[in-house]
Amino acid sequence: MPQAVLALEDGAVYVGEAFGAPGRSFGEVVFNTGMTGYQEVLTDPSYAGQIVNMTYPLIGNYGLNPDDDQSSRPWVRGFVVREACPEPSNWRAVETLHGFLARHGIIGLAGVDTRALTRRIRTQGTMRGLLSTLAADLVDPQRLVREARQTPLDGPALVPAVSTATPYHLPGTGPRVVVLDLGLKRNILRQLVALNFDLVVVRYDTPAAEILALEPRGVVLSNGPGDPKDVPQAVATVKALIGRLPLFGICLGHQVLGLALGGDTYKLKFGHRGANHPVKDVHSGRVYITSQNHGYALAAESLPPEVEVTHLNLNDATVEGIRHRAYPIYSIQYHPEAGPGPEDSRYLFEDFVRFVSGG
């Protein structure tokens, strides 16, 4: 088997088997704890700019199919697994993991100790890394380490790359809702379509005046990659919409809403990425198992008095949900649409129906 190497900025080097596409790729190295859902991880725009390490040891065993894609293409910069299954077994499978990555030009690395890599990231925090199949890099991986240290992360470019280039319309018989696309997953659209909303999806930097001209009954702020402070245009748009329309934020949209309301955000040491994160509704006391993918969080102490925290992460007590005390505005840090992950929190979309209906 051809070889590939992953070099981290702290000097660690992981050499294993190459699969997918040949080449060289730079990104922020993160880990995901999901046992399933690798296709959704690959195609989730929230992973743009990242090299993803999967902690579950066998990946690719049920193949890939077009129905589970969360966008038009994969966005990861590289994919690291313990074992890449070459022969999937599932009636829905139409492609292997190797074939999918090769077709889209994504480098894969297999045969390394992914749990040791995960422990390193948990200890040191997410790091810049270079993944390569080039012979010169395999001979001198410390050159990759030096280059990883010197290469800046391209945070401000992430959301513009994944957001829709032009607005589009998904007709429905219900109230009109605008979706601000910060890196939108298809499963969010599926949930909104199932509720019969008349949807218009707009680019992340669409001004509030243009959104209001569409005469919506509410606005959904989507998930997306990177630091919410890298999209000040979206923050300004949301700030101008506060008090004028019901707002529902998801993941990056939650963080953007928090900034627009006057709060602050900070970077987590290694983020939350997986389909098994426990979140508590502070009002009901109920605990939900959630799907998550984010590297930043809202600072609870920064939120103004008119904003209440509604959900907390039970692993580290970070803010997982907020609600405005006067306006029909709320947001969630995790992914209530599932895809992959539990469906515990799909009720939040039904709450939005009541909000836009004035209930």
C-alpha positions in Angstrom: 0.0 0.0 0.0 1.2 3.6 -0.7 2.0 5.6 2.4 0.7 8.9 3.8 2.0 11.1 6.7 0.2 13.5 9.0 2.5 16.1 10.7 1.2 18.2 13.5 2.6 21.6 14.5 3.6 20.2 17.9 6.1 17.9 16.2 4.1 14.7 16.3 4.2 12.6 13.1 1.8 9.8 12.1 2.7 7.5 9.2 0.2 5.0 7.7 -1.5 3.8 4.6 -2.7 6.2 2.0 -6.2 5.9 0.4 -8.5 8.3 -1.4 -6.6 10.8 -3.5 -2.8 11.5 -3.6 -1.4 14.9 -2.8 -0.9 17.3 0.0 -3.3 19.2 2.2 -3.2 21.6 5.2 -5.9 22.0 7.8 -6.9 22.2 11.4 -6.8 18.7 12.9 -9.9 17.8 14.9 -11.6 14.6 16.0 -15.1 13.2 15.8 -16.4 10.5 18.2 -19.3 9.3 16.1 -19.6 5.5 15.5 -21.6 6.2 12.4 -22.3 9.1 10.1 -18.9 9.4 8.4 -20.6 10.4 5.1 -22.4 13.3 6.8 -19.2 14.3 8.4 -17.4 14.4 5.1 -20.1 16.5 3.4 -21.0 18.8 6.3 -19.8 22.3 5.3 -19.0 23.0 9.0 -15.9 20.8 8.5 -14.5 23.1 5.8 -10.8 23.7 6.4 -10.3 20.7 8.8 -8.5 17.4 8.7 -10.9 15.0 10.6 -9.7 12.1 12.7 -12.4 9.5 13.5 -12.1 7.8 16.9 -14.3 4.8 16.0 -11.9 2.2 14.5 -13.8 0.9 11.5 -14.9 3.5 8.9 -16.5 2.9 5.5 -18.2 -0.4 6.4 -21.6 0.6 5.1 -20.4 2.5 2.1 -21.7 5.8 0.8 -24.8 6.9 -1.1 -26.1 10.1 -2.6 -29.1 10.4 -0.3 -27.0 11.0 2.8 -24.8 13.8 1.5 -25.3 17.0 3.5 -24.1 19.3 0.6 -22.9 19.0 -3.0 -19.4 17.8 -2.1 -17.1 16.9 0.8 -15.5 19.8 2.6 -12.9 18.2 4.8 -9.2 18.7 3.9 -8.3 15.2 4.9 -9.7 12.1 6.6 -7.8 10.0 9.2 -9.1 6.5 10.3 -7.8 3.4 12.0 -9.2 1.1 9.3 -10.8 2.0 6.0 -13.2 -0.8 5.0 -12.5 -1.7 1.3 -15.7 -3.7 0.8 -18.8 -2.1 2.4 -21.9 -4.2 3.1 -25.2 -2.3 2.9 -28.0 -2.4 0.5 -27.9 1.4 0.1 -24.2 1.6 -0.7 -23.2 2.7 -4.1 -19.6 3.7 -3.5 -16.6 2.8 -1.2 -15.0 5.3 1.1 -11.8 5.1 -1.0 -13.7 5.8 -4.2 -15.6 8.7 -2.8 -12.5 10.4 -1.4 -10.5 9.7 -4.6 -13.3 11.1 -6.8 -13.4 14.3 -4.8 -9.6 14.8 -4.4 -9.5 14.2 -0.6 -6.5 12.5 1.0 -7.1 9.6 3.4 -4.8 8.2 6.0 -5.4 4.7 7.6 -3.6 2.3 9.8 -2.6 4.9 12.5 -3.5 4.9 16.2 -6.4 7.3 15.9 -7.2 7.1 19.7 -3.6 8.2 20.5 -4.0 11.1 18.1 -7.3 11.9 19.8 -5.6 11.9 23.2 -3.0 14.3 21.9 -5.6 16.7 20.6 -7.5 16.5 23.9 -4.3 17.3 25.7 -2.8 19.9 23.4 -5.9 21.2 21.7 -6.7 21.3 18.1 -3.6 21.9 16.0 -2.6 22.8 12.5 -1.4 19.8 10.4 -0.2 18.8 7.0 -1.3 15.5 5.4 0.7 14.3 2.4 1.4 11.3 0.2 4.4 12.9 -1.5 7.6 10.9 -1.4 9.7 13.9 -0.4 7.4 14.6 2.6 7.6 10.9 3.7 11.4 11.1 3.7 11.5 14.3 5.7 8.3 14.7 7.7 9.8 17.3 10.0 9.7 19.6 7.1 5.9 19.2 7.2 6.0 20.0 10.9 7.8 23.3 10.3 5.5 24.2 7.4 2.4 23.5 9.6 3.7 25.8 12.2 4.1 28.6 9.7 0.9 28.2 7.8 -2.1 30.4 9.0 -5.6 28.9 9.2 -7.9 30.4 6.6 -10.8 31.2 8.9 -12.2 34.3 7.3 -12.4 32.5 3.9 -14.4 29.5 5.2 -18.0 30.8 5.2 -17.7 32.6 1.9 -16.6 29.4 0.3 -19.5 27.2 1.6 -22.4 29.7 1.4 -24.7 29.7 -1.6 -23.5 31.9 -4.4 -27.0 33.0 -5.4 -30.4 32.9 -3.5 -32.8 30.1 -4.3 -36.4 29.3 -3.6 -38.0 26.1 -2.2 -41.8 26.6 -2.6 -44.1 25.6 0.2 -47.7 26.2 1.3 -46.8 27.6 4.7 -45.4 30.9 5.9 -42.3 32.3 4.1 -39.0 31.7 6.0 -35.6 33.0 5.0 -32.6 30.8 5.7 -29.3 32.7 6.1 -26.8 30.2 4.6 -23.6 30.1 6.7 -22.7 26.6 5.5 -26.2 25.0 5.4 -26.7 21.2 5.8 -29.3 19.6 3.6 -31.0 18.0 6.6 -31.9 21.4 8.0 -33.7 22.2 4.7 -35.4 18.8 4.8 -36.8 19.5 8.3 -38.1 22.9 7.2 -39.6 21.6 3.9 -41.4 18.9 5.9 -43.1 21.7 7.9 -44.3 23.2 4.6 -42.4 26.5 5.0 -42.0 28.6 1.8 -38.2 28.8 1.9 -35.8 31.3 0.4 -32.1 30.6 1.0 -29.8 33.6 0.9 -26.1 34.2 1.1 -24.4 34.7 4.4 -23.7 38.4 3.8 -27.2 39.4 2.6 -28.2 42.7 4.3 -31.2 42.9 6.6 -33.0 45.2 4.2 -32.9 42.6 1.4 -34.2 39.9 3.7 -37.1 42.1 4.9 -38.0 42.9 1.3 -38.7 39.2 0.9 -41.5 39.6 3.5 -40.6 36.5 5.6 -42.4 35.5 8.8 -39.1 34.3 10.3 -35.4 33.7 9.7 -33.3 30.6 10.3 -29.5 31.1 10.9 -27.7 28.0 9.7 -24.7 26.0 10.8 -21.3 26.7 9.2 -17.6 26.5 9.7 -15.1 28.5 11.8 -15.1 31.5 14.1 -18.4 33.5 14.2 -16.2 36.7 14.5 -15.0 36.0 11.0 -18.4 36.8 9.6 -19.2 40.4 10.9 -21.6 40.9 7.9 -23.9 38.1 9.2 -23.7 39.5 12.8 -24.7 43.0 11.5 -27.6 41.5 9.5 -28.9 39.6 12.5 -28.5 42.6 14.8 -30.7 44.6 12.4 -33.4 41.9 12.4 -33.7 41.6 16.2 -37.2 42.6 17.4 -38.5 42.6 13.8 -38.8 38.9 13.0 -38.7 35.5 14.8 -35.1 34.1 14.7 -33.8 30.6 15.1 -30.1 29.9 15.1 -28.3 26.6 14.8 -24.6 25.9 15.6 -22.7 28.8 13.9 -26.0 30.6 13.6 -26.4 30.3 17.4 -23.0 31.9 17.9 -23.7 34.7 15.4 -27.0 35.4 17.2 -25.2 35.5 20.5 -22.8 38.1 19.2 -25.6 40.1 17.7 -27.4 40.1 21.0 -24.3 41.6 22.7 -22.6 38.4 23.9 -19.1 37.1 23.3 -17.6 33.8 22.0 -14.4 31.9 22.7 -12.6 29.0 21.2 -12.9 25.6 22.9 -9.7 23.6 23.5 -10.7 20.7 21.2 -14.4 21.4 20.3 -17.4 19.2 20.4 -17.7 16.8 17.4 -19.8 13.7 17.6 -23.3 12.2 17.9 -23.3 11.4 21.6 -23.1 14.7 23.6 -25.5 15.1 26.5 -27.4 18.4 26.8 -29.7 19.5 29.6 -32.8 21.6 29.1 -32.4 23.8 32.2 -36.2 24.5 32.5 -37.5 20.9 32.2 -34.5 19.1 33.5 -34.7 16.7 30.5 -31.4 15.5 29.0 -31.1 15.1 25.2 -28.4 13.1 23.4 -27.2 15.4 20.6 -25.1 15.6 17.4 -22.5 18.4 17.6 -19.8 19.9 15.4 -18.3 23.2 16.6 -15.0 24.6 17.9 -16.4 27.8 19.5 -18.9 28.6 22.2 -20.9 31.5 23.7 -19.6 32.8 27.0 -22.5 32.7 29.5 -21.3 35.6 31.6 -21.2 37.8 28.5 -24.9 37.5 27.7 -27.1 40.5 28.5 -29.9 40.2 31.1 -32.6 40.0 28.5 -31.1 36.7 27.2 -31.4 33.5 29.2 -29.5 30.3 28.8 -31.9 27.4 28.1 -29.5 24.4 27.5 -26.2 23.4 29.0 -23.6 20.8 27.9 -23.4 18.2 30.7 -19.7 17.3 29.8 -18.3 20.8 30.3 -21.2 23.1 31.2 -20.8 25.2 28.1 -23.8 27.1 26.7 -25.9 24.9 24.3 -29.0 27.1 23.9 -30.3 30.6 24.5 -33.6 32.4 24.3 -34.6 36.1 24.4 -36.9 37.0 27.2 -39.0 39.5 25.2 -38.7 38.6 21.5 -39.4 35.3 19.7 -35.7 34.6 19.3 -33.9 31.4 20.3 -30.9 29.3 19.2 -29.2 26.0 19.8 -25.5 25.1 19.6 -26.0 21.5 18.6 -27.7 20.0 15.5 -31.4 19.3 16.1 -31.9 18.2 12.5 -29.7 15.1 13.1 -27.9 13.7 10.1 -26.1 12.0 11.6 -27.1 11.6 15.2 -30.1 11.3 17.5 -33.5 12.8 16.6 -34.2 13.8 20.2 -34.3 17.6 19.4 -36.3 17.8 16.2 -39.1 19.4 18.4 -37.2 22.6 18.1 -38.3 23.0 14.5 -41.9 22.6 15.6 -41.3 25.3 18.1 -40.3 27.6 15.2 -43.6 26.9 13.6 -45.3 28.3 16.7 -43.0 31.3 16.7 -43.7 32.3 13.1 -47.4 31.7 13.6 -47.4 34.1 16.6 -48.1 31.3 19.1 
